Amino acid sequence: MPQNAPAPRPNLQVAARVEELLREQLEELGVNPRTLAPEDIAAHMHCHLAPNGSMTYLWKNEPMLYVTPETLVDENGAESVLWRMFTKDDMADEADNEAGTYDSFLIDAADCACEDDGDEQPDAAPAAQ
C-alpha cells in the first residue's frame, strides 16, 4: 500500500468475523460475553487502531485478537484486501502463524468501508445479548 493511500477499512463481513472471534476468545477466558453488562465491556475491551488499518483488541489490557489488512493487486491491477486475524494463541506461536493457521478474509478493496470518526483508539466490544 502506498504511504499516502488511506488504510483499508473492514466491511460488515469482516466485522462480523471479528465479533465472533472476540466472543470465542472471551469464552476461552471463562467469560460469558452474553452476560456482560455494557459498562463492563466498555471498561475492559479496547481496540488499538494503527495507521496501517491493523487493529489489536485487548481484554483487561491483554491482547486477544490482532487483525491486519494486506492489500493485494492481481495481474489486471484490481485491488483486494486480505484480512488476517490472529488470536492470542496464534500470537503466542509465531511458527503457527507462518504455517497459515490464522483466519483470513479476502474482499474487494471497493467493499472495504467503515465509518471513521477520527478517533485513533476507539473502544470496540462484542455486542452484549
Backbone torsions as a table, in degrees:
resi	resn	phi	psi	omega
1	MET	NA	129.4	178.1
2	PRO	-59.9	151.1	-174.6
3	GLN	-59.4	-35.9	-176.9
4	ASN	-95.2	3.9	177.2
5	ALA	-76.5	144.8	178.5
6	PRO	-66.1	147.2	179.0
7	ALA	-67.1	143.2	176.8
8	PRO	-60.6	147.6	179.3
9	ARG	-117.6	137.0	-179.8
10	PRO	-68.8	149.5	174.7
11	ASN	-96.6	-173.9	-177.3
12	LEU	-64.6	-33.7	178.3
13	GLN	-63.6	-44.2	178.8
14	VAL	-66.0	-44.3	179.9
15	ALA	-60.3	-40.4	179.2
16	ALA	-64.0	-40.1	179.4
17	ARG	-69.0	-37.9	176.7
18	VAL	-61.2	-46.2	179.5
19	GLU	-60.6	-42.1	178.6
20	GLU	-61.9	-44.3	179.2
21	LEU	-66.0	-38.1	177.4
22	LEU	-62.9	-42.4	177.1
23	ARG	-59.5	-46.2	-180.0
24	GLU	-61.0	-42.3	-179.1
25	GLN	-65.4	-40.5	176.8
26	LEU	-63.0	-43.6	179.1
27	GLU	-61.8	-37.5	176.2
28	GLU	-63.0	-27.7	177.4
29	LEU	-83.7	-1.6	-178.7
30	GLY	86.3	14.5	-179.9
31	VAL	-103.7	127.2	176.7
32	ASN	-90.1	107.2	-176.0
33	PRO	-62.9	-24.5	-179.2
34	ARG	-72.5	-18.1	-180.0
35	THR	-101.7	-0.3	-179.4
36	LEU	-75.7	133.4	174.5
37	ALA	-75.3	148.0	179.8
38	PRO	-53.5	-36.9	179.9
39	GLU	-68.4	-29.4	175.8
40	ASP	-70.3	-40.5	177.7
41	ILE	-63.3	-47.3	-179.3
42	ALA	-62.0	-34.9	-178.1
43	ALA	-75.3	-30.9	-170.8
44	HIS	-114.7	-18.6	-179.2
45	MET	-104.4	123.1	179.3
46	HIS	-134.1	154.7	177.8
47	CYS	-127.9	125.9	174.0
48	HIS	-96.8	121.9	179.2
49	LEU	-101.8	119.3	179.7
50	ALA	-88.7	158.4	-179.7
51	PRO	-57.3	-27.2	-179.4
52	ASN	-83.1	2.6	179.1
53	GLY	94.0	-5.0	178.2
54	SER	-75.3	152.4	-177.6
55	MET	-130.2	136.7	174.2
56	THR	-118.5	118.4	178.8
57	TYR	-95.2	133.4	-178.7
58	LEU	-123.0	140.1	172.7
59	TRP	-117.1	119.1	-177.1
60	LYS	51.3	45.2	177.8
61	ASN	66.4	13.2	176.3
62	GLU	-108.0	125.0	178.8
63	PRO	-61.4	133.8	179.3
64	MET	-128.6	-18.0	179.1
65	LEU	-154.1	133.2	177.0
66	TYR	-122.6	127.9	-177.8
67	VAL	-123.8	126.8	-178.3
68	THR	-136.3	135.6	178.0
69	PRO	-88.4	146.3	174.5
70	GLU	-130.4	114.3	-179.9
71	THR	-80.9	128.8	179.6
72	LEU	-116.5	145.5	177.2
73	VAL	-124.9	124.1	-179.6
74	ASP	-83.3	-178.8	-175.5
75	GLU	-64.5	-18.5	177.8
76	ASN	-93.6	1.2	179.6
77	GLY	87.8	2.2	178.7
78	ALA	-75.5	135.2	-179.2
79	GLU	-96.7	145.4	171.5
80	SER	-140.9	165.6	-179.1
81	VAL	-123.7	128.1	174.1
82	LEU	-99.4	119.2	179.1
83	TRP	-97.3	114.9	178.8
84	ARG	-97.8	133.9	-176.8
85	MET	-125.8	122.7	-177.5
86	PHE	-117.8	125.5	175.2
87	THR	-82.8	173.8	-179.1
88	LYS	-60.9	-32.8	177.2
89	ASP	-66.7	-40.6	177.6
90	ASP	-64.7	-41.6	-178.1
91	MET	-65.3	-29.2	-177.6
92	ALA	-75.7	-22.4	-175.6
93	ASP	-126.1	89.0	-177.5
94	GLU	-57.8	-32.5	-179.2
95	ALA	-61.4	-39.5	178.1
96	ASP	-65.8	-40.5	179.6
97	ASN	-58.8	-44.4	-179.5
98	GLU	-68.2	-26.4	179.2
99	ALA	-80.6	-9.5	174.1
100	GLY	95.9	27.5	-179.6
101	THR	-86.6	4.4	178.2
102	TYR	-76.0	167.5	174.2
103	ASP	-96.8	145.0	178.0
104	SER	-149.0	157.1	176.6
105	PHE	-129.2	135.2	174.4
106	LEU	-110.2	120.5	-179.6
107	ILE	-135.0	155.9	177.7
108	ASP	-67.1	141.3	-179.7
109	ALA	-58.8	-32.5	179.7
110	ALA	-65.0	-22.9	179.6
111	ASP	-86.9	-5.7	-178.1
112	CYS	-80.8	107.9	179.4
113	ALA	-156.7	139.3	169.7
114	CYS	-155.9	159.4	-179.7
115	GLU	-74.1	136.3	179.5
116	ASP	-117.0	112.5	-179.2
117	ASP	-90.7	6.9	178.0
118	GLY	83.9	-3.7	-179.5
119	ASP	-79.6	123.7	-178.3
120	GLU	-75.0	-20.7	179.8
121	GLN	-135.0	70.9	-178.7
122	PRO	-72.0	147.5	172.7
123	ASP	-75.4	138.4	177.3
124	ALA	-133.3	142.2	-178.0
125	ALA	-155.4	149.4	174.2
126	PRO	-67.6	146.9	179.8
127	ALA	-68.5	130.4	177.5
128	ALA	-80.6	135.4	179.2
129	GLN	-117.9	NA	NA
